[in-house]
Amino acid sequence: PRDAPCLPVEYHSADPRRRAAHHGDRQRREFLEYGEVAGLGQAVASGVAAYAITQTIELDHEELSRPRAEHEAVALLTERQKAYNDKVAEITKWSVMPSHWRALILLSAAMQLMGGFVIAADFVLFEPICFRKFQITSRIDDAFLDGGLNGNVLNIVLPPVGVITLVVMCIATALHLAHGKIVGRTAMQRQSPDPRPVKNSWARAPFRNHGLPAL
């Protein structure tokens, strides 16, 4: 009939794959449009929040700057943290670091540089050697020729270079964390204890898992 809606050719096609592809493209376009609207709204909300915080600081600066009793625990923790940081800086001087500490951090840095170089080259080369090209609008279930991952998200890693690079980066990160743990433990052991107690338990909690001395 004349008043029938004008539909794209994909809807008249007998191939269900073409209709599904057209439907998927429309969903992806709608997703991108909604994402743009959400991003704009988030930017406006962030601007309003920043303006309100700035106004509060300007209007109530004197009152906010007055010392309070609850600030004593934070000041004490800040002082202890400075003492800990000074001890870390003292024992991590290259001239006094043990040889196995140096080897650990040098190996970690070298492996991170190698892995980072390969990942950076993957974005420059015409043909990727580390990660398969995959766009935000692509579908995991699509074939490789259609920009997908052939139904498996792990196919984004290209063997063997991609697998080797990820293993190297994981080992480098583990070595870096091990070096940090060793340095933190040594700094706590060599730091002179502070007999002053901290009354507020809420002020002690944030520093328990960051390599700082127990309070």
N, C-alpha and C positions, 0 to 999 in steps of 0.2 A: 504493500500500500504506500500511497504518497506520504502519509504522515508518519511512516515508520522512522525510527531514529537512524541516523547515519552512523554506522559502526565501522571501526577499522577493519581492514581486510583480515586481520588475525582472527577476529570473531567469526568470520565466514569460512575460515579454513577448516578443513576436515582433520588436520593434524593437531592433536591435543597438545603436543609439545610447543607449537607456535602460540597457541592460546595461553598456555601456562607461562611461556616466556614473556608475552605481552603483559599478562597480569602481574608477573614479578617485577617488570620494569615500572609499571604504574605504582606498585607498592613502594619500590625504592625511591621514586620521585616524591611520593607523599612523605616518606620517612625523612628525606632531606629537607623538605619544606617545613615539617614540624620541628626538625632540629634547628633550623635557622630561627624560627619564632622563639623556641625555648632558649637559644643562645642569646637572642636580643633581650628577652625578659630577664635572664640572669645578669646580663651586663647592666641593665637599668637598676635592678635590685642592688647590685654591688655598688653602683655609684651612689644611690640613696643612702646605703649603710655607711659608706666612707664619709659622705657629707655630714651625717648625723654624728659620727664619732669625732670628726674634726671640730664641729660646733661645740660638742660637749667638752672637749679638751680646752678650747679657747675660753669658754665661759666659766668653767669650774677648775681652772688650772691651779689656783692657789689652794683650794680645798683638797684637790687630789694629790697635791705635793706635800701635804702635812704628814709628818711621821705618825704612825699608829702602832699600837701594841702588837697587832698581828703581823707587822712587818719585821719584828725582831727575829723570828724563826727564819724568814727568807733571807735576811741579812747575814745571819750566822751560816746558813747553808751556802750562800754566795761566797763568803770568806773561805769556807772549807773547800769549795770547788776551786777557788783560785789557788789554794795551797796544793791541791791535787794536780791541777794543770801545770803549775810550776815544777812539780816533781816529775811529771811526764816529760816536760821540755828538757829537764836536766838529764834524765836517763836515756833519752832518744837522740842526744847529740851523736853525730856520726863518729866522733873521735873516741867516745866511751862506749858505744854500743858493742855488744859481743858479736863475734864473727857469724854465729848462726842466726842472730837477729838480722844482720845485714843480708845474709844469703836469702833469708825468708822473704824480706820485703823487696829485694831486688828481683827475685824470681817472680813474685806476684806482679810487680810493676811491668816486667818484661812480657809476661803472658797477657796481661791486660792490654798492653800496647799492640801486641801482635793480633789479638782477637779484634780489638777496635779498628785496626787498619784493614783487616779483611772485611769487616762489616761495612766500613766506610767505602771501600772499593766496590762493594756490592751495589751501592747506589750510583756509582759513576760508570761502571761498565755497561755496555749495551746489553749483554746477556748476563743475568745474575748467576753467581756461583755459590751463594750462601743461602739465600731465601728466594722462594718462588714469588713472582710478582702477583700481588693480590690487592685489589681495590676495595674501598669501603662499600661500593655498590655491587661487588661480585658475590657470587653464591658458592658456598662450600660444596654443594652437591653437583655443581656444573663440572664439565670435563675441563682438562687442562687447556685445550684449544679455545674454550670459551671463557677463560680467565678464572675458572674455579679451581677447586682442590681435589676433584674426583671423589668427593664424599668423605674425605679424611682430612681433618685439620692438621695432622702431623705432616702431611705432604707439603706444607709450606717450607719445610726444611729440605734443602737439596743435599743429598749425600754425594760424595763423602765430605766435601769442604764444610758444608753447613753443620754437620754433626761434629766434626773435629773442632770447629770454632766454638760451638756451644760448650763442649767438654773443656776446652782450654779456658774459657771465661769462667766456668763453674769452679775449676781448680784454682784459678787466680783469685776469685772471690773468697774461697775457703782459706787460702793462704793469708790473704789480707786480714780476714776476721781472726785467724789464729794469732797473727802478729799483734793485733790490737788487744786481744785477750791477755797475751803474755805481758805486754807493756802495762796494761791496766792493773793486773795482779801484782806485778813487781812494784809499781808506784804505790799501791796501797800498803804493801808490806814495808816499804822504806819510809813511809810518811809517818811523822810523829803524831800520836793520838791527841785529840782535842777533848779534854775532860768536860767541856760545857755541854749539857744536854739540850736536846731540842724537844720542846713540849708538844708541839703540834704534829700529830701523826700524818696529817694530810700533807705537811711540808716534807716529810721524809720519803713518802712513797715514790714521787717522781724520779728520785735519784737512785733507787735501788738497782735498777736494771741498766744503768748507763756507765758502769765501771767506776762509780764514785765510792768513797769509803762509807762503810755502814755507820749510821748515826744512832 
